[in-house]
């Protein structure tokens, strides 16, 4: 299948692209940075997803994965508005088979920066809206909402022993996901899955269920 992924230069997006390439899919990536992947079935478009007039003509898209995102840098414009524009441009069409929006656990909890939470929260409802509209094509649309992931963007806390200890105390599985684990979820929700749609899949190592229950000894 022909797969279009945004934000493929590093982290989750790169891992997702490599997962699809591994199984022989053709992958196109859009990122404002240079390509981080060299493969015969990979085409890279260096472009800011907010620059709507410069978005590439990529041909047939069967799977769309909206991964590009930021934190404390025009979050609503990049994480939500551009995601909507990309989806309307490439995803709402008869050849589409699956759309996946990479959201965040913060959309469920509100436990992060205000505009970041708002941008990711908007993805939850937009995902359901798109799922209703692409159902007539037999396509699915879901969001995958990770908690902590071991990516370069999170190195400021990963490399701080004190903060890392605090974070692990909030995470029942006592670790964060690797980009490759999120890539496997992405592959499952877009290739293996053909029936689950309009859902917001929370993958956070159990952090959301850690309510710190207090009771008398």
FITIMAR-40728 format. One record per residue: residue in three letters; x, y, z of N, C-alpha, C in turn. Coordinates in steps of 0.1 Angstrom, whole numbers, padded with zeros to 4 digits, always signed. Example, Ala and Ser with C-alpha at 12.3 -4.5 7.8 and 13.67 -1.06 7.14 Angstrom:
FITIMAR-40728
ALA+0132-0057+0078+0123-0045+0078+0132-0033+0078;SER+0128-0022+0071+0137-0011+0071+0129+0000+0079;
***
This chain:
FITIMAR-40728
UNK+0008-0012+0000+0000+0000+0000+0009+0012+0000;UNK+0003+0024-0004+0010+0036-0004+0007+0044+0009;UNK+0017+0047+0017+0016+0052+0030+0022+0066+0031;UNK+0014+0076+0036+0019+0089+0038+0020+0092+0053;UNK+0032+0096+0058+0034+0098+0072+0041+0112+0073;UNK+0036+0120+0083+0042+0133+0086+0051+0131+0098;UNK+0062+0139+0097+0071+0139+0108+0080+0127+0109;UNK+0087+0124+0098+0095+0112+0097+0110+0113+0099;UNK+0114+0125+0103+0129+0127+0103+0135+0120+0116;UNK+0127+0118+0126+0132+0112+0138+0121+0106+0147;UNK+0125+0100+0158+0115+0096+0168+0104+0086+0163;UNK+0092+0088+0167+0081+0080+0164+0079+0079+0149;UNK+0079+0090+0142+0076+0090+0128+0086+0082+0120;UNK+0099+0083+0123+0109+0076+0116+0107+0061+0119;UNK+0104+0057+0131+0102+0043+0134+0090+0037+0127;UNK+0079+0045+0126+0067+0041+0119+0070+0038+0104;UNK+0077+0048+0098+0081+0047+0084+0089+0034+0082;UNK+0099+0032+0090+0107+0020+0089+0100+0007+0090;UNK+0089+0007+0099+0081-0005+0101+0073-0008+0088;UNK+0068+0002+0082+0060-0001+0069+0070-0005+0058;UNK+0081+0001+0057+0091-0002+0047+0096-0017+0049;UNK+0097-0021+0061+0101-0035+0064+0092-0045+0057;UNK+0079-0042+0057+0069-0051+0051+0066-0048+0036;UNK+0074-0040+0030+0073-0038+0016+0063-0027+0011;UNK+0058-0019+0020+0049-0008+0016+0058+0004+0010;UNK+0051+0012+0002+0057+0024-0003+0054+0036+0006;UNK+0064+0043+0011+0062+0053+0021+0066+0067+0016;UNK+0058+0077+0018+0062+0091+0015+0062+0098+0029;UNK+0072+0106+0031+0073+0113+0044+0073+0128+0041;UNK+0066+0135+0050+0067+0150+0050+0073+0155+0063;UNK+0083+0163+0062+0090+0168+0074+0097+0181+0071;UNK+0098+0190+0080+0105+0202+0078+0120+0201+0079;UNK+0124+0189+0084+0138+0186+0084+0142+0177+0073;UNK+0155+0175+0071+0160+0166+0060+0156+0152+0063;UNK+0157+0143+0053+0153+0129+0055+0162+0122+0065;UNK+0157+0114+0073+0165+0105+0082+0164+0091+0077;UNK+0158+0088+0066+0157+0075+0061+0162+0074+0046;UNK+0169+0064+0043+0174+0061+0029+0169+0047+0025;UNK+0159+0047+0016+0154+0034+0012+0147+0036-0001;UNK+0148+0025-0009+0143+0026-0023+0128+0029-0024;UNK+0121+0025-0014+0106+0027-0014+0102+0039-0006;UNK+0112+0047-0002+0108+0059+0006+0111+0072-0002;UNK+0101+0081-0002+0103+0094-0008+0101+0105+0003;UNK+0110+0114+0003+0109+0124+0014+0106+0138+0008;UNK+0097+0145+0014+0093+0159+0010+0096+0168+0022;UNK+0106+0177+0020+0110+0186+0031+0101+0198+0030;UNK+0092+0199+0039+0081+0209+0039+0075+0210+0053;UNK+0072+0223+0057+0065+0225+0069+0050+0223+0067;UNK+0044+0214+0075+0030+0211+0072+0020+0222+0074;UNK+0025+0233+0079+0017+0246+0080+0017+0254+0067;UNK+0026+0250+0059+0028+0258+0046+0019+0251+0035;UNK+0006+0253+0036-0004+0246+0029-0002+0247+0014;UNK+0003+0259+0009+0005+0261-0005+0016+0253-0011;UNK+0025+0247-0002+0037+0240-0007+0036+0225-0004;UNK+0025+0221+0001+0023+0206+0003+0024+0198-0010;UNK+0031+0187-0010+0034+0180-0022+0022+0172-0028;UNK+0022+0170-0041+0013+0161-0047+0019+0147-0046;UNK+0014+0138-0038+0020+0125-0035+0014+0114-0042;UNK+0003+0116-0050-0003+0105-0057-0013+0098-0047;UNK-0015+0085-0050-0025+0077-0043-0021+0075-0028;UNK-0029+0078-0019-0027+0075-0005-0037+0065+0000;UNK-0032+0054+0005-0041+0043+0011-0041+0044+0026;UNK-0030+0048+0032-0028+0049+0046-0022+0063+0050;UNK-0029+0070+0058-0023+0083+0063-0021+0083+0078;UNK-0009+0086+0081-0005+0087+0096+0000+0101+0099;UNK-0008+0108+0107-0005+0121+0111+0003+0121+0124;UNK+0016+0122+0122+0025+0120+0134+0032+0133+0138;UNK+0034+0142+0128+0041+0155+0131+0035+0163+0142;UNK+0043+0167+0151+0038+0175+0162+0049+0182+0169;UNK+0045+0191+0178+0055+0199+0186+0050+0202+0200;UNK+0058+0208+0208+0055+0211+0222+0060+0225+0225;UNK+0050+0234+0228+0054+0248+0231+0059+0255+0219;UNK+0054+0253+0208+0058+0260+0195+0046+0260+0186;UNK+0037+0269+0187+0025+0270+0179+0018+0256+0179;UNK+0016+0251+0191+0010+0238+0192-0003+0236+0185;UNK-0012+0245+0186-0025+0244+0180-0024+0244+0165;UNK-0016+0253+0160-0014+0254+0145-0008+0242+0139;UNK+0002+0236+0146+0009+0224+0141+0002+0212+0144;UNK-0001+0210+0157-0006+0197+0162-0021+0194+0158;UNK-0029+0205+0156-0043+0203+0153-0047+0209+0140;UNK-0045+0222+0137-0049+0228+0125-0043+0222+0113;UNK-0029+0220+0113-0022+0214+0102-0026+0199+0100;UNK-0028+0192+0111-0033+0178+0110-0046+0178+0103;UNK-0055+0187+0106-0068+0187+0100-0067+0190+0085;UNK-0058+0199+0081-0056+0203+0067-0050+0191+0060;UNK-0040+0184+0065-0034+0173+0059-0044+0162+0057;UNK-0053+0159+0067-0063+0149+0066-0073+0152+0055;UNK-0078+0164+0055-0088+0168+0045-0082+0167+0030;UNK-0069+0170+0029-0062+0170+0016-0059+0156+0011;UNK-0054+0148+0020-0049+0135+0015-0058+0123+0020;UNK-0065+0125+0030-0072+0113+0037-0086+0111+0033;UNK-0094+0122+0030-0108+0120+0028-0110+0118+0013;UNK-0108+0106+0009-0109+0102-0006-0111+0087-0007;UNK-0116+0083-0018-0121+0069-0020-0111+0058-0019;UNK-0098+0062-0021-0087+0052-0021-0082+0050-0006;UNK-0086+0057+0003-0081+0056+0017-0086+0044+0023;UNK-0077+0037+0031-0081+0025+0038-0080+0027+0053;UNK-0071+0036+0058-0069+0038+0072-0062+0052+0074;UNK-0067+0059+0085-0061+0071+0089-0058+0069+0104;UNK-0046+0073+0108-0042+0072+0122-0036+0086+0126;UNK-0042+0091+0137-0037+0104+0143-0029+0100+0155;UNK-0016+0105+0156-0008+0103+0168-0011+0114+0177;UNK-0018+0111+0188-0022+0120+0198-0013+0120+0210;UNK-0019+0121+0222-0011+0121+0234-0020+0117+0246;UNK-0013+0110+0255-0021+0107+0268-0026+0120+0274;UNK-0019+0131+0272-0023+0144+0278-0036+0148+0273;UNK-0041+0144+0262-0054+0147+0257-0065+0141+0266;UNK-0061+0130+0273-0071+0123+0282-0070+0129+0296;UNK-0058+0134+0300-0056+0138+0314-0055+0153+0316;UNK-0051+0160+0306-0049+0175+0307-0036+0178+0314;UNK-0028+0168+0317-0016+0170+0326-0004+0174+0318;UNK-0004+0185+0311+0008+0190+0304+0005+0205+0301;UNK+0013+0210+0292+0012+0224+0289-0001+0227+0282;UNK-0007+0239+0286-0021+0242+0282-0024+0241+0267;UNK-0016+0247+0258-0019+0247+0244-0016+0233+0238;UNK-0007+0226+0244-0004+0212+0239-0016+0203+0242;UNK-0021+0204+0255-0032+0196+0258-0044+0199+0250;UNK-0046+0212+0247-0058+0216+0239-0056+0211+0225;UNK-0044+0212+0219-0042+0207+0206-0044+0192+0204;UNK-0039+0184+0214-0041+0170+0214-0055+0166+0217;UNK-0062+0174+0226-0076+0171+0229-0085+0172+0217;UNK-0082+0182+0209-0089+0184+0197-0089+0172+0187;UNK-0077+0165+0188-0076+0154+0179-0085+0143+0183;UNK-0089+0141+0195-0098+0131+0200-0112+0132+0193;UNK-0117+0144+0193-0130+0146+0186-0129+0146+0171;UNK-0119+0152+0166-0117+0152+0151-0116+0138+0146;UNK-0109+0129+0153-0108+0115+0149-0121+0109+0147;UNK-0130+0111+0156-0144+0105+0155-0151+0111+0143;UNK-0149+0124+0141-0156+0131+0130-0151+0125+0116;UNK-0138+0122+0115-0132+0117+0103-0137+0102+0101;UNK-0137+0095+0112-0142+0081+0112-0155+0080+0105;UNK-0164+0088+0109-0178+0088+0104-0178+0091+0089;UNK-0169+0100+0084-0169+0104+0070-0161+0095+0061;UNK-0152+0087+0066-0145+0077+0057-0151+0063+0058;UNK-0160+0061+0067-0167+0048+0068-0173+0044+0054;UNK-0178+0053+0046-0184+0050+0034-0174+0044+0024;UNK-0161+0046+0026-0150+0040+0018-0145+0026+0024;UNK-0152+0022+0035-0147+0010+0042-0134+0012+0050;UNK-0131+0025+0053-0119+0029+0059-0121+0031+0074;UNK-0110+0031+0082-0110+0033+0096-0102+0046+0099;UNK-0106+0052+0110-0098+0063+0115-0098+0062+0131;UNK-0086+0062+0136-0084+0061+0151-0073+0071+0155;UNK-0072+0073+0168-0060+0080+0173-0053+0071+0182;UNK-0039+0072+0182-0031+0064+0190-0024+0075+0200;UNK-0027+0073+0213-0023+0084+0222-0013+0079+0232;UNK+0000+0080+0229+0010+0075+0238+0012+0083+0251;UNK+0017+0077+0261+0023+0084+0272+0037+0087+0269;UNK+0046+0084+0278+0060+0087+0276+0066+0078+0266;UNK+0074+0084+0257+0081+0076+0246+0096+0081+0246;UNK+0105+0072+0244+0119+0075+0244+0124+0081+0231;UNK+0121+0094+0229+0125+0101+0217+0134+0113+0220;UNK+0141+0118+0210+0150+0130+0213+0143+0142+0219;UNK+0130+0144+0216+0122+0155+0222+0121+0154+0237;UNK+0122+0142+0242+0120+0140+0257+0133+0138+0264;UNK+0145+0140+0258+0157+0138+0264+0160+0147+0276;UNK+0153+0158+0277+0156+0168+0288+0151+0161+0302;UNK+0141+0153+0301+0137+0146+0314+0143+0132+0315;UNK+0145+0126+0303+0151+0112+0303+0165+0112+0309;UNK+0173+0123+0307+0186+0124+0311+0188+0131+0325;UNK+0177+0134+0331+0177+0141+0345+0173+0130+0355;UNK+0183+0125+0363+0180+0114+0372+0168+0116+0382;UNK+0168+0128+0387+0158+0132+0397+0144+0132+0391;UNK+0143+0138+0379+0130+0139+0372+0126+0125+0367;UNK+0135+0117+0363+0132+0104+0357+0127+0095+0368;UNK+0133+0096+0380+0128+0088+0392+0113+0092+0395;UNK+0110+0105+0395+0096+0109+0397+0087+0104+0386;UNK+0091+0104+0374+0083+0099+0363+0080+0084+0364;UNK+0091+0077+0368+0089+0062+0369+0080+0059+0381;UNK+0079+0067+0391+0070+0065+0402+0055+0067+0398;UNK+0053+0074+0387+0040+0076+0381+0036+0065+0371;UNK+0045+0057+0367+0043+0047+0356+0044+0033+0361;UNK+0033+0026+0362+0033+0013+0368+0042+0003+0362;UNK+0044+0004+0349+0054-0006+0342+0068-0002+0343;UNK+0070+0010+0350+0084+0015+0353+0093+0016+0341;UNK+0087+0020+0330+0095+0023+0318+0086+0031+0308;UNK+0093+0037+0298+0086+0044+0288+0086+0035+0275;UNK+0077+0038+0266+0077+0030+0253+0089+0034+0244;UNK+0093+0025+0236+0102+0028+0226+0095+0033+0213;UNK+0101+0040+0204+0094+0044+0192+0090+0032+0184;UNK+0098+0021+0185+0094+0009+0178+0081+0002+0183;UNK+0079+0003+0196+0066-0002+0201+0055+0006+0196;UNK+0056+0019+0195+0045+0027+0190+0043+0025+0175;UNK+0054+0022+0168+0053+0018+0154+0045+0005+0152;UNK+0047-0004+0161+0039-0017+0160+0024-0014+0162;UNK+0021-0006+0172+0007-0002+0174+0002+0005+0161;UNK+0010+0014+0155+0005+0021+0143+0003+0011+0132;UNK+0011+0002+0130+0009-0008+0119-0003-0016+0122;UNK-0005-0021+0134-0017-0029+0137-0030-0021+0135;UNK-0030-0008+0139-0043-0001+0138-0046+0003+0123;UNK-0036+0003+0114-0039+0007+0101-0038-0004+0091;UNK-0032-0015+0093-0030-0026+0084-0038-0038+0089;UNK-0035-0043+0101-0042-0055+0106-0057-0052+0110;UNK-0059-0041+0116-0072-0037+0120-0081-0032+0108;UNK-0093-0038+0107-0102-0033+0097-0116-0030+0102;UNK-0118-0030+0115-0131-0029+0121-0132-0018+0132;UNK-0121-0018+0140-0121-0008+0151-0119+0006+0145;UNK-0129+0015+0148-0128+0029+0142-0134+0039+0151;UNK-0130+0051+0150-0135+0062+0158-0130+0061+0173;UNK-0120+0054+0175-0115+0052+0189-0102+0059+0192;UNK-0100+0062+0205-0088+0069+0209-0081+0059+0218;UNK-0070+0054+0213-0063+0043+0220-0052+0048+0229;UNK-0054+0047+0242-0044+0052+0251-0033+0041+0254;UNK-0021+0045+0252-0009+0035+0254+0001+0043+0263;UNK+0000+0041+0276+0008+0049+0285+0015+0041+0296;UNK+0016+0028+0295+0023+0021+0305+0015+0020+0318;UNK+0002+0024+0318-0006+0023+0330-0006+0036+0338;UNK+0000+0047+0333+0000+0059+0341-0013+0065+0344;UNK-0023+0063+0335-0036+0069+0337-0044+0062+0348;UNK-0040+0049+0351-0047+0042+0361-0041+0043+0375;UNK-0030+0051+0376-0023+0052+0388-0028+0064+0397;UNK-0039+0061+0404-0046+0071+0411-0041+0074+0426;UNK-0031+0068+0430-0025+0070+0443-0036+0068+0454;UNK-0042+0056+0454-0053+0054+0464-0047+0054+0478;UNK-0053+0062+0487-0048+0063+0501-0059+0058+0511;UNK-0054+0050+0520-0064+0044+0530-0056+0042+0543;UNK-0064+0041+0554-0058+0038+0567-0052+0024+0568;UNK-0040+0023+0574-0033+0010+0575-0042+0001+0584;
***
